[in-house]
């Protein structure tokens, strides 16, 4: 990747996404001891940064590929993002969702025009169901986080943030599957080489933290965290980028996530998902090291179920 | 009031308030059947439009008056607004709060530098306690909604909204004490005479609705609504403005308030208080009449207690 090729991606996806605002708050700055700039992807189309990667991935398919549709397996934001991005581009999206997925999420995917297939709730079943659709329809499989075009698309949020605030000392993202963190780290390495990229990760799903330590992709035996977007593991496309360009991954407890979540909701007056609070919690945990610096936070999304809030 | 004198107020208070953003959403527009522009006073300093009126009222005091401080009785946003506005202007704020006020609100007022006096939870006790401070300290009493300078200050939100979107067909606000509605109606009559001003009011606290019908200020015997900022009644300063310039007040049920609240939270991804949802609920109830029009909503504030949400 070069700066120019990354700028080309920004330009290509621009008509299909929102340029989201960057918000800040004096009260938050006082609490954090530094200047915090929230890149608000909760205001992105369909409510999360995943719209960027999904759009870029579809745009990079050939006309012939697009005519046959795209397929993914996801119970989360990527399912909705791929459905909406596909619809915007006149492409059919096949979405494999586990039978354990909440009806509200299935309805959301259908609302964006995705064609839903329900499968048993194991990774093996999900992969096999997606593979069957690939074979039957000739649809192109797009992974939610371990795909170069998806990773590059996710990085455009950081590029916009750095365009607005070129002098950031650090950027924090949450880390789940590694698409957002990988894209952010790659973008920052090109556009702001002096800006350190950090991630926050739940103690209860600390696979990425352990992966950086061991040098190989680790998995979680369990993942009992309110940050339900972060239960997934890194992949072979984003792990090398993260190894090269991410300064450190910080673990945060469930209590710290909840406290950070409440701070953002009550002080910023914006709805963010628990995964986004993980990044802010990681900053708060390291506030001494970041004192008086300029710190960006990628707010990953704002899709929450009001009937199942953690407070 | 003239346009110029209103613009002077805008200019005078500008250094002490935020110019809040106007937000919109295609999903909300689809649901409402019109173009909706939310003036986001939830992002105002201390989280509500009350900051505008409090600031304007203090700025209109003489130096001598300011030196002796200001006093009000309020358990809500005006208590915090007056405290913060006073602190910004180097003025002492005495706040009389009922013993029934939640500790979190008392702490918030103290956090903004207000000097709190607790009194028994009746209007008579509140008024007497405030009067005693007026007499003892020589402080100027400022009413939360029935004060010309407060009313004019609240109207500046509508002026900003109309500066950003001059062609609005209608503006909706909630109505409680009548300060926001009166100020908005007065401002719109000067800056956009063709723009109709409407209010939403809870069925459970319908005093303003009945006041417009009867031609005199009515009160509520009870006010069992989740829109806790709207339990107060109109006053002799704002009622004549409302009679002259407000097109209609629409009543909404608690269910309609809750549904509107959830729509704003989940679709706009912003935290607004139930009182703000009352204005949007009133729009939704009258969507046929407003079809394809451009409609502004003054989002009154975003101070909510996450541990006591209505869902």
Contacts between the chains, C-beta under 8 A, distances in Angstrom:
chain1	res1	chain2	res2	distance
A	21	B	21	7.4
A	42	B	269	4.5
A	43	B	269	5.9
A	47	B	269	6.4
A	262	B	306	5.8
A	265	B	271	5.7
A	265	B	306	6.3
A	266	B	271	7.5
A	266	B	304	7.6
A	266	B	306	6.4
A	269	B	42	4.5
A	269	B	43	5.9
A	269	B	47	6.4
A	269	B	270	6.1
A	269	B	271	4.4
A	269	B	272	7.7
A	269	B	302	3.8
A	270	B	269	6.1
A	270	B	270	5.8
A	270	B	271	6.5
A	271	B	265	5.7
A	271	B	266	7.5
A	271	B	269	4.4
A	271	B	270	6.5
A	271	B	271	6.2
A	272	B	269	7.7
A	302	B	269	3.8
A	304	B	266	7.6
A	306	B	262	5.8
A	306	B	265	6.2
A	306	B	266	6.4
A	306	B	309	8.0
A	306	B	311	5.1
A	307	B	311	6.2
A	309	B	309	7.0
A	309	B	311	7.9
A	311	B	306	5.1
A	311	B	307	6.2
A	311	B	309	7.9
